[in-house]
Amino acid sequence: MPTRHWLIKSEPAAYSWEDLVKDGETLWDGVRNHRAANNLRAMQQGDLLFFYHSVTGKEIVGIAEVSEPALTDPKDEQWAAVKVKPVRALKRPVTLAEIKGDAALEGIELVRLSRLSVAEISPAEWDRILELAEK
């Protein structure tokens, strides 16, 4: 099965990219939106994720990987969780303003469903964000 791509959001004051790098791996839990939880349930080991700093920064800062899929949230077993680990920081963060201004990203869930904390990223969107990170 091909690798799927996702985006996970976190407020840096609560849990930042730097925290994930320092921890080496974390349980991604606490998601209380049905669509976002379904996205967590759909994740497979090895799927790649953009790590997005919400509220402060509003930018994609790194790439993480699903290290353990199909877990339940220990705080409430009706909700999903996964374990994620860092892969690498982006060469340059890609801001929400850049994403909104890029015609190739006009349909991205990050913008269309702005309150969604776990979003799917199409292969074309993934590739375009990586291109922007290299500029």
DSSP file (Angstrom, degrees, kcal/mol; ACC not computed):
  #  RESIDUE AA STRUCTURE BP1 BP2  ACC     N-H-->O    O-->H-N    N-H-->O    O-->H-N    TCO  KAPPA ALPHA  PHI   PSI    X-CA   Y-CA   Z-CA
    1    1 A M              0   0    0      0, 0.0     3,-0.1     0, 0.0     0, 0.0   0.000 360.0 360.0 360.0 131.9    0.0    0.0    0.0
    2    2 A P        -     0   0    0      0, 0.0     2,-0.2     0, 0.0    45,-0.1  -0.267 360.0 -96.3 -67.0 152.6    1.5    3.4   -0.9
    3    3 A T        -     0   0    0     43,-0.1     2,-0.2    44,-0.1    44,-0.1  -0.451  38.5-148.3 -65.8 135.2    2.5    5.9    1.7
    4    4 A R        -     0   0    0     -2,-0.2    44,-1.6    40,-0.1     2,-0.4  -0.679   8.6-132.6-101.1 162.8   -0.2    8.5    2.5
    5    5 A H  E     +aB  48 121A   0    116,-0.6   116,-2.4    -2,-0.2     2,-0.3  -0.911  26.0 172.2-121.2 145.2    0.5   12.0    3.6
    6    6 A W  E     -aB  49 120A   0     42,-1.9    44,-2.8    -2,-0.4     2,-0.4  -0.845  24.5-135.2-140.7 171.1   -1.0   13.9    6.4
    7    7 A L  E     -aB  50 119A   0    112,-2.4   112,-2.5    -2,-0.3     2,-0.4  -0.995  16.3-167.1-134.0 130.5   -0.7   17.2    8.4
    8    8 A I  E     -aB  51 118A   0     42,-2.8    44,-2.9    -2,-0.4     2,-0.4  -0.944  10.0-148.9-117.3 142.2   -0.9   17.4   12.2
    9    9 A K  E     +a   52   0A   0    108,-2.1     2,-0.3    -2,-0.4    44,-0.2  -0.844  19.8 165.9-112.1 144.3   -1.3   20.7   14.1
   10   10 A S  E     -a   53   0A   0     42,-2.2    44,-1.8    -2,-0.4     7,-0.1  -0.966  39.0-118.0-151.6 140.9    0.0   21.7   17.4
   11   11 A E    >>  -     0   0    0     -2,-0.3     4,-2.6    42,-0.2     3,-1.6  -0.673  28.2-135.4 -72.7 126.4    0.3   25.0   19.2
   12   12 A P  T 34 S+     0   0    0      0, 0.0     4,-0.3     0, 0.0    -1,-0.1   0.797 103.8  59.3 -58.3 -28.5    4.1   25.3   19.9
   13   13 A A  T 34 S+     0   0    0      2,-0.2     3,-0.1     1,-0.1    -2,-0.0   0.794 113.9  38.0 -68.9 -26.1    3.4   26.5   23.4
   14   14 A A  T <4 S-     0   0    0     -3,-1.6     2,-0.3     1,-0.2    -1,-0.1   0.901 142.7 -15.6 -88.6 -49.4    1.6   23.1   24.1
   15   15 A Y  S  < S-     0   0    0     -4,-2.6    -1,-0.2     4,-0.0    -2,-0.2  -0.807  74.0-168.0-160.0 113.9    3.9   20.8   22.1
   16   16 A S     >  -     0   0    0     -4,-0.3     4,-2.0    -2,-0.3     5,-0.1  -0.468  38.8-105.3-102.4 170.1    6.3   22.0   19.5
   17   17 A W  H  > S+     0   0    0      1,-0.2     4,-2.6     2,-0.2     5,-0.2   0.906 123.6  55.9 -55.2 -43.4    8.4   20.4   16.7
   18   18 A E  H  > S+     0   0    0      1,-0.2     4,-2.4     2,-0.2    -1,-0.2   0.864 104.2  53.2 -61.0 -36.1   11.4   20.9   19.0
   19   19 A D  H  > S+     0   0    0      2,-0.2     4,-2.9     1,-0.2    -1,-0.2   0.920 109.0  49.1 -63.4 -43.6    9.6   18.9   21.7
   20   20 A L  H  X S+     0   0    0     -4,-2.0     4,-2.5     2,-0.2    -2,-0.2   0.923 111.5  48.8 -62.6 -44.0    9.1   16.1   19.3
   21   21 A V  H  < S+     0   0    0     -4,-2.6    -1,-0.2     2,-0.2    -2,-0.2   0.926 114.0  46.4 -60.7 -44.8   12.7   16.1   18.3
   22   22 A K  H  < S+     0   0    0     -4,-2.4    -2,-0.2     1,-0.2    -1,-0.2   0.905 116.5  44.3 -64.2 -42.3   13.8   16.1   21.9
   23   23 A D  H  < S-     0   0    0     -4,-2.9    -2,-0.2    -5,-0.2    -1,-0.2   0.800  92.6-147.1 -75.0 -28.8   11.4   13.3   22.8
   24   24 A G  S  < S+     0   0    0     -4,-2.5     2,-0.3    -5,-0.2    -1,-0.1   0.064  75.0  15.5  84.6 -26.9   12.2   11.2   19.8
   25   25 A E        -     0   0    0     60,-0.2     2,-0.3    -5,-0.1    60,-0.2  -0.924  68.1-174.1-170.2 149.2    8.6    9.9   19.6
   26   26 A T  E     -C   84   0A   0     58,-2.4    58,-2.6    -2,-0.3     2,-0.5  -0.990  31.7-108.3-149.1 157.9    5.2   10.8   21.1
   27   27 A L  E     -C   83   0A   0     -2,-0.3     2,-1.1    56,-0.2    56,-0.3  -0.780  28.9-146.3 -83.2 123.8    1.7    9.6   21.3
   28   28 A W  E     +C   82   0A   0     54,-4.1    54,-1.2    -2,-0.5     2,-0.2  -0.794  47.3 132.8 -94.8  98.1   -0.6   11.9   19.2
   29   29 A D        +     0   0    0     -2,-1.1    52,-0.1    52,-0.2     3,-0.1  -0.626  23.2  77.5-132.3-172.9   -3.8   11.9   21.2
   30   30 A G        +     0   0    0      1,-0.3     2,-0.5    -2,-0.2    -1,-0.1   0.531  56.2 146.9  83.0   5.9   -6.4   14.3   22.5
   31   31 A V        +     0   0    0     49,-0.4    -1,-0.3    -3,-0.1    49,-0.2  -0.658  19.4 175.1 -79.7 122.6   -8.1   14.7   19.1
   32   32 A R        +     0   0    0     -2,-0.5     2,-0.4    -3,-0.1    -1,-0.1  -0.114  45.0  97.5-123.9  35.7  -11.8   15.3   19.6
   33   33 A N     >  -     0   0    0      1,-0.1     4,-2.9     0, 0.0     5,-0.2  -0.992  67.7-138.9-122.6 131.6  -13.1   15.9   16.1
   34   34 A H  H  > S+     0   0    0     -2,-0.4     4,-2.5     1,-0.2     5,-0.2   0.897 101.9  46.4 -61.8 -43.1  -14.6   13.0   14.2
   35   35 A R  H  > S+     0   0    0      2,-0.2     4,-2.0     1,-0.2    -1,-0.2   0.930 115.0  47.1 -65.3 -43.5  -13.0   13.7   10.9
   36   36 A A  H  > S+     0   0    0      1,-0.2     4,-2.1     2,-0.2    -2,-0.2   0.903 112.5  50.4 -63.2 -40.7   -9.6   14.3   12.4
   37   37 A A  H  X S+     0   0    0     -4,-2.9     4,-2.4     1,-0.2    -1,-0.2   0.890 108.0  52.6 -65.1 -38.8  -10.0   11.1   14.5
   38   38 A N  H  X S+     0   0    0     -4,-2.5     4,-1.6    -5,-0.2    -1,-0.2   0.874 106.9  53.4 -63.9 -36.1  -10.9    9.1   11.3
   39   39 A N  H  X S+     0   0    0     -4,-2.0     4,-0.8     2,-0.2    -2,-0.2   0.916 108.2  49.8 -63.1 -42.0   -7.8   10.5    9.7
   40   40 A L  H >< S+     0   0    0     -4,-2.1     3,-0.9     1,-0.2    30,-0.5   0.920 109.7  51.5 -60.9 -42.5   -5.8    9.1   12.6
   41   41 A R  H 3< S+     0   0    0     -4,-2.4    -1,-0.2     1,-0.2    -2,-0.2   0.811 107.0  54.4 -64.0 -29.7   -7.5    5.8   12.2
   42   42 A A  H 3< S+     0   0    0     -4,-1.6    -1,-0.2    -5,-0.1    -2,-0.2   0.629  85.5 109.0 -80.1 -14.1   -6.6    5.7    8.5
   43   43 A M    <<  -     0   0    0     -3,-0.9    27,-0.3    -4,-0.8     2,-0.3  -0.337  51.8-160.5 -68.7 144.2   -2.9    6.2    9.2
   44   44 A Q    >   -     0   0    0     25,-0.1     3,-2.3   -40,-0.1    22,-0.3  -0.852  35.2 -82.0-119.3 157.1   -0.5    3.3    8.6
   45   45 A Q  T 3  S+     0   0    0     -2,-0.3    22,-0.2     1,-0.3     3,-0.1  -0.365 118.6  25.5 -57.1 132.8    3.0    2.8    9.9
   46   46 A G  T 3  S+     0   0    0     20,-2.8    -1,-0.3     1,-0.4    21,-0.1   0.216  84.2 139.2  94.6 -14.2    5.5    4.7    7.7
   47   47 A D    <   -     0   0    0     -3,-2.3    19,-2.7    19,-0.1    -1,-0.4  -0.345  50.2-127.0 -59.5 146.2    2.9    7.3    6.6
   48   48 A L  E     -aD   5  65A   0    -44,-1.6   -42,-1.9    17,-0.2     2,-0.4  -0.741  23.7-165.9-102.4 147.9    4.5   10.8    6.5
   49   49 A L  E     -aD   6  64A   0     15,-2.9    15,-3.1    -2,-0.3     2,-0.4  -0.985  19.4-133.5-133.4 138.9    3.1   13.9    8.2
   50   50 A F  E     -aD   7  63A   0    -44,-2.8   -42,-2.8    -2,-0.4     2,-0.6  -0.757  24.5-138.3 -81.4 138.9    3.8   17.6    8.0
   51   51 A F  E     -aD   8  62A   0     11,-2.8    10,-2.8    -2,-0.4    11,-1.1  -0.909  22.9-165.8-101.4 117.1    4.2   19.1   11.5
   52   52 A Y  E     -aD   9  60A   0    -44,-2.9   -42,-2.2    -2,-0.6     2,-0.8  -0.899  16.8-142.4-111.6 126.6    2.3   22.4   11.6
   53   53 A H  E   > -aD  10  59A   0      6,-3.0     6,-1.2    -2,-0.5     5,-0.6  -0.794  27.8-163.5 -84.6 112.7    2.7   25.1   14.3
   54   54 A S  T   5 +     0   0    0    -44,-1.8     2,-2.9    -2,-0.8     5,-0.0  -0.474  59.8   7.9 -92.8 168.1   -0.8   26.6   14.8
   55   55 A V  T   5S+     0   0    0     -2,-0.2     2,-0.6   -44,-0.1   -44,-0.1  -0.324 127.4  49.4  62.4 -67.1   -1.7   29.8   16.6
   56   56 A T  T   5S-     0   0    0     -2,-2.9     2,-0.5     1,-0.1     3,-0.2  -0.898 131.0  -2.0-102.4 120.5    1.9   31.0   17.0
   57   57 A G  T   5S-     0   0    0     -2,-0.6    39,-0.3     1,-0.2    -3,-0.1  -0.370  77.6-147.4 100.8 -54.0    3.9   30.8   13.8
   58   58 A K      < +     0   0    0     -5,-0.6    38,-2.7    -2,-0.5    39,-0.3   0.962  55.2 118.5  47.5  63.3    1.2   29.3   11.6
   59   59 A E  E    S-DE  53  95A   0     -6,-1.2    -6,-3.0    36,-0.3     2,-0.5  -0.996  71.7-111.4-155.0 151.6    3.8   27.4    9.5
   60   60 A I  E     +DE  52  94A   0     34,-3.0    34,-2.0    -2,-0.3    -8,-0.2  -0.775  39.4 169.2 -83.8 124.7    4.8   23.9    8.5
   61   61 A V  E     +     0   0A   0    -10,-2.8    29,-2.5    -2,-0.5     2,-0.3   0.643  49.6   2.1-115.6 -20.1    8.1   23.3   10.2
   62   62 A G  E     -DE  51  89A   0    -11,-1.1   -11,-2.8    27,-0.3     2,-0.4  -0.954  58.2-110.7-159.4 175.4    9.0   19.6    9.9
   63   63 A I  E     -DE  50  88A   0     25,-3.0    24,-3.0    -2,-0.3    25,-1.6  -0.975  31.8-179.9-119.0 130.4    8.2   16.1    8.7
   64   64 A A  E     -DE  49  86A   0    -15,-3.1   -15,-2.9    -2,-0.4     2,-0.4  -0.735  15.7-137.5-120.2 172.4    7.3   13.3   11.0
   65   65 A E  E     -DE  48  85A   0     20,-2.7    20,-2.3    -2,-0.2     2,-0.6  -0.979  22.8-111.5-133.4 143.7    6.4    9.6   10.5
   66   66 A V  E     + E   0  84A   0    -19,-2.7   -20,-2.8    -2,-0.4    18,-0.3  -0.655  36.0 175.0 -72.6 116.6    3.7    7.4   11.9
   67   67 A S  E    S+     0   0A   0     16,-2.3    17,-0.2    -2,-0.6    -1,-0.2   0.702  71.6  17.0 -98.0 -23.7    5.7    4.9   14.0
   68   68 A E  E    S- E   0  83A   0     15,-1.5    15,-2.7   -24,-0.1    -1,-0.3  -0.829  75.6-169.8-150.9 110.1    2.8    3.1   15.6
   69   69 A P  E     +     0   0A   0      0, 0.0    13,-0.1     0, 0.0   -25,-0.1  -0.282  57.2  40.3 -89.7 177.5   -0.8    3.2   14.1
   70   70 A A  E    S+     0   0A   0    -30,-0.5     2,-0.2   -27,-0.3    12,-0.2   0.837  73.2 146.6  58.2  45.0   -4.2    2.1   15.3
   71   71 A L  E     - E   0  81A   0     10,-2.1    10,-2.1    -3,-0.2     2,-0.4  -0.680  43.9-124.5-103.3 163.1   -3.9    3.0   18.9
   72   72 A T  E     - E   0  80A   0     -2,-0.2     8,-0.3     8,-0.2     5,-0.1  -0.829  31.8-102.6-104.8 150.1   -6.7    4.2   21.2
   73   73 A D    >   -     0   0    0      6,-2.6     3,-1.0     3,-0.5     6,-0.3  -0.560  25.4-146.5 -69.2 121.4   -6.5    7.5   23.1
   74   74 A P  T 3  S+     0   0    0      0, 0.0     3,-0.2     0, 0.0    -1,-0.2   0.717  97.4  55.8 -66.1 -18.7   -5.7    6.5   26.7
   75   75 A K  T 3  S+     0   0    0      1,-0.3     2,-0.2     2,-0.0    -2,-0.1   0.726 129.5   6.8 -83.9 -22.3   -7.7    9.4   28.1
   76   76 A D    X   -     0   0    0     -3,-1.0     3,-2.1     3,-0.1    -3,-0.5  -0.732  66.6-153.4-162.4 105.5  -10.9    8.3   26.2
   77   77 A E  T 3  S+     0   0    0      1,-0.3    -4,-0.0    -3,-0.2    -2,-0.0   0.531  89.0  71.4 -68.2  -6.5  -10.9    4.9   24.4
   78   78 A Q  T 3  S+     0   0    0     -6,-0.1    -1,-0.3    -5,-0.1     2,-0.2   0.633  92.8  72.7 -79.5 -10.9  -13.6    6.0   21.9
   79   79 A W  S <  S-     0   0    0     -3,-2.1    -6,-2.6    -6,-0.3     2,-0.2  -0.682  81.5-118.8-105.9 158.0  -11.0    8.2   20.2
   80   80 A A  E     + E   0  72A   0     -8,-0.3   -49,-0.4    -2,-0.2     2,-0.3  -0.483  27.1 176.6 -93.6 160.1   -8.0    7.3   18.1
   81   81 A A  E     - E   0  71A   0    -10,-2.1   -10,-2.1    -2,-0.2     2,-0.3  -0.970   7.3-168.6-152.7 161.1   -4.3    8.0   18.6
   82   82 A V  E     -C   28   0A   0    -54,-1.2   -54,-4.1    -2,-0.3     2,-0.4  -0.945  25.3-117.1-141.6 162.6   -1.0    7.1   16.8
   83   83 A K  E     -CE  27  68A   0    -15,-2.7   -16,-2.3    -2,-0.3   -15,-1.5  -0.882  33.0-170.2-100.3 140.1    2.6    7.4   17.7
   84   84 A V  E     -CE  26  66A   0    -58,-2.6   -58,-2.4    -2,-0.4   -18,-0.2  -0.938   8.7-166.8-128.9 152.1    4.8    9.7   15.7
   85   85 A K  E     - E   0  65A   0    -20,-2.3   -20,-2.7    -2,-0.3   -60,-0.2  -0.970  30.8-100.5-134.6 152.1    8.5   10.3   15.4
   86   86 A P  E     + E   0  64A   0      0, 0.0   -22,-0.3     0, 0.0     3,-0.1  -0.412  30.0 177.5 -72.6 146.7   10.5   13.1   13.8
   87   87 A V  E     -     0   0A   0    -24,-3.0     2,-0.3     1,-0.3   -23,-0.2   0.729  62.4 -40.6-106.5 -59.2   12.1   12.6   10.4
   88   88 A R  E     - E   0  63A   0    -25,-1.6   -25,-3.0     0, 0.0    -1,-0.3  -0.971  51.9-104.2-166.4 154.7   13.6   16.0    9.6
   89   89 A A  E     - E   0  62A   0     -2,-0.3   -27,-0.3   -27,-0.2     2,-0.1  -0.519  47.5-103.5 -74.4 151.5   13.0   19.7    9.9
   90   90 A L  E     -     0   0A   0    -29,-2.5    -1,-0.1    -2,-0.2    44,-0.0  -0.485  25.6-119.8 -70.5 150.0   12.1   21.5    6.7
   91   91 A K  E    S+     0   0A   0      1,-0.3    -1,-0.1    -2,-0.1    43,-0.1   0.884 101.8   5.1 -56.5 -38.2   14.9   23.5    5.2
   92   92 A R  E    S-     0   0A   0     41,-0.2    -1,-0.3   -32,-0.1    43,-0.1  -0.976  90.2-108.1-146.6 131.7   12.7   26.5    5.6
   93   93 A P  E     -     0   0A   0      0, 0.0     2,-0.6     0, 0.0   -32,-0.2  -0.276  27.4-136.8 -58.7 146.7    9.3   26.7    7.3
   94   94 A V  E     - E   0  60A   0    -34,-2.0   -34,-3.0     4,-0.0    39,-0.1  -0.939  22.6-141.8-108.5 117.6    6.3   27.2    4.9
   95   95 A T  E  >  - E   0  59A   0     -2,-0.6     4,-2.1   -36,-0.3   -36,-0.3  -0.325  18.5-119.5 -81.4 159.0    3.9   29.7    6.2
   96   96 A L  H  > S+     0   0    0    -38,-2.7     4,-2.9   -39,-0.3     5,-0.2   0.879 115.8  57.3 -60.5 -38.6    0.1   29.6    6.0
   97   97 A A  H  > S+     0   0    0    -39,-0.3     4,-1.6     1,-0.2    -1,-0.2   0.908 106.6  48.5 -60.7 -41.9    0.2   32.9    4.1
   98   98 A E  H  4 S+     0   0    0      2,-0.2     4,-0.5     1,-0.2    -1,-0.2   0.921 112.2  49.0 -62.3 -43.7    2.5   31.2    1.4
   99   99 A I  H >< S+     0   0    0     -4,-2.1     3,-1.2     1,-0.2     6,-0.3   0.926 111.1  49.1 -62.8 -45.7    0.1   28.2    1.2
  100  100 A K  H 3< S+     0   0    0     -4,-2.9    -1,-0.2     1,-0.2    -2,-0.2   0.805 111.8  50.8 -63.9 -29.0   -3.0   30.5    0.9
  101  101 A G  T 3< S+     0   0    0     -4,-1.6     2,-0.6    -5,-0.2    -1,-0.2   0.456  90.2  92.2 -88.5  -1.2   -1.2   32.4   -1.9
  102  102 A D    X   -     0   0    0     -3,-1.2     3,-2.0    -4,-0.5     4,-0.0  -0.850  62.6-154.8-101.7 116.9   -0.2   29.4   -3.9
  103  103 A A  G >  S+     0   0    0     -2,-0.6     3,-1.4     1,-0.3     4,-0.2   0.804  93.9  62.4 -59.0 -31.3   -2.6   28.4   -6.7
  104  104 A A  G 3  S+     0   0    0      1,-0.3    -1,-0.3     2,-0.1     3,-0.2   0.664 107.1  45.3 -68.9 -14.6   -1.4   24.8   -6.6
  105  105 A L  G X  S+     0   0    0     -3,-2.0     3,-1.6    -6,-0.3    -1,-0.3   0.153  74.2 116.7-113.2  17.6   -2.5   24.6   -3.0
  106  106 A E  T <  S+     0   0    0     -3,-1.4    -1,-0.1     1,-0.3    -2,-0.1   0.759  80.3  43.8 -62.8 -25.0   -6.0   26.2   -3.3
  107  107 A G  T 3  S+     0   0    0     -3,-0.2    -1,-0.3    -4,-0.2    -2,-0.1   0.375  80.5 134.5 -99.5   5.0   -7.8   23.0   -2.3
  108  108 A I    X>  -     0   0    0     -3,-1.6     4,-2.6     1,-0.1     3,-1.4  -0.264  59.2-132.8 -61.4 137.1   -5.6   22.0    0.6
  109  109 A E  H 3> S+     0   0    0     11,-0.5     4,-2.6     1,-0.3     7,-0.3   0.795 102.2  71.4 -61.4 -29.0   -7.6   20.9    3.7
  110  110 A L  H 34 S+     0   0    0      1,-0.2    -1,-0.3     2,-0.2     6,-0.1   0.851 113.9  26.8 -54.7 -34.8   -5.3   23.1    5.9
  111  111 A V  H X4 S+     0   0    0     -3,-1.4     3,-0.8    -6,-0.2    -2,-0.2   0.863 124.1  48.2 -94.5 -46.7   -7.1   26.1    4.3
  112  112 A R  H 3< S+     0   0    0     -4,-2.6     2,-0.3     1,-0.3    -3,-0.2   0.886 127.4  26.5 -63.5 -40.6  -10.5   24.6    3.4
  113  113 A L  T >< S+     0   0    0     -4,-2.6     3,-2.4    -5,-0.2    -1,-0.3  -0.598  77.6 170.4-121.3  66.6  -11.1   23.0    6.8
  114  114 A S  T <  S+     0   0    0     -3,-0.8    -1,-0.1    -2,-0.3    -2,-0.1   0.667  72.4  53.8 -61.7 -20.6   -8.9   25.4    8.9
  115  115 A R  T 3  S+     0   0    0     -3,-0.1     2,-0.4    -4,-0.1    -1,-0.3   0.534  80.5 110.9 -90.2  -5.4  -10.1   24.0   12.3
  116  116 A L    <   -     0   0    0     -3,-2.4     3,-0.1    -7,-0.3    -3,-0.1  -0.559  51.0-164.9 -73.1 123.4   -9.2   20.4   11.4
  117  117 A S  S    S+     0   0    0     -2,-0.4  -108,-2.1     1,-0.2     2,-0.4   0.642  79.3  38.7 -87.9 -15.0   -6.2   19.3   13.5
  118  118 A V  E    S+B    8   0A   0   -110,-0.2     2,-0.3  -112,-0.0    -1,-0.2  -0.937  77.8 173.4-135.9 111.2   -5.3   16.2   11.4
  119  119 A A  E     -B    7   0A   0   -112,-2.5  -112,-2.4    -2,-0.4     2,-0.3  -0.862  31.1-119.1-122.3 151.0   -5.7   16.6    7.7
  120  120 A E  E     -B    6   0A   0     -2,-0.3   -11,-0.5  -114,-0.2     2,-0.5  -0.691  24.3-154.1 -85.9 143.9   -4.9   14.5    4.6
  121  121 A I  E     -B    5   0A   0   -116,-2.4  -116,-0.6    -2,-0.3   -13,-0.0  -0.975  13.8-130.2-118.9 127.2   -2.4   16.0    2.1
  122  122 A S     >  -     0   0    0     -2,-0.5     4,-2.7     1,-0.1     5,-0.2  -0.324  26.3-110.1 -70.9 159.4   -2.5   14.9   -1.5
  123  123 A P  H  > S+     0   0    0      0, 0.0     4,-2.5     0, 0.0     5,-0.2   0.894 120.6  50.4 -56.6 -40.2    0.7   13.8   -3.2
  124  124 A A  H  > S+     0   0    0      2,-0.2     4,-2.2     1,-0.2     5,-0.2   0.905 111.6  47.6 -66.0 -40.6    0.7   16.9   -5.4
  125  125 A E  H  > S+     0   0    0      2,-0.2     4,-2.4     1,-0.2     5,-0.2   0.909 111.3  51.7 -64.8 -41.7    0.2   19.1   -2.3
  126  126 A W  H  X S+     0   0    0     -4,-2.7     4,-2.2     1,-0.2    -2,-0.2   0.946 111.7  46.1 -58.1 -50.4    3.0   17.3   -0.4
  127  127 A D  H  X S+     0   0    0     -4,-2.5     4,-2.1     1,-0.2    -1,-0.2   0.889 111.7  51.5 -62.4 -40.7    5.4   17.8   -3.3
  128  128 A R  H  X S+     0   0    0     -4,-2.2     4,-2.4     2,-0.2    -1,-0.2   0.907 109.1  49.8 -66.0 -41.4    4.5   21.5   -3.7
  129  129 A I  H  X S+     0   0    0     -4,-2.4     4,-2.0     1,-0.2    -1,-0.2   0.902 109.6  51.8 -65.2 -39.1    5.0   22.2    0.0
  130  130 A L  H  X S+     0   0    0     -4,-2.2     4,-0.9    -5,-0.2    -1,-0.2   0.902 108.9  51.4 -62.4 -39.2    8.4   20.5   -0.2
  131  131 A E  H >X S+     0   0    0     -4,-2.1     3,-0.8     1,-0.2     4,-0.6   0.928 109.5  49.4 -60.4 -45.4    9.3   22.7   -3.2
  132  132 A L  H >< S+     0   0    0     -4,-2.4     3,-1.0     1,-0.2    -1,-0.2   0.865 105.9  57.1 -62.3 -36.1    8.3   25.8   -1.3
  133  133 A A  H 3< S+     0   0    0     -4,-2.0    -1,-0.2     1,-0.2    -2,-0.2   0.733 103.8  54.4 -67.7 -21.9   10.4   24.7    1.7
  134  134 A E  H <<        0   0    0     -4,-0.9    -1,-0.2    -3,-0.8    -2,-0.2   0.608 360.0 360.0 -87.3 -12.7   13.5   24.6   -0.6
  135  135 A K    <<        0   0    0     -3,-1.0    -1,-0.2    -4,-0.6    -2,-0.1   0.494 360.0 360.0 -71.0 360.0   13.1   28.2   -1.9
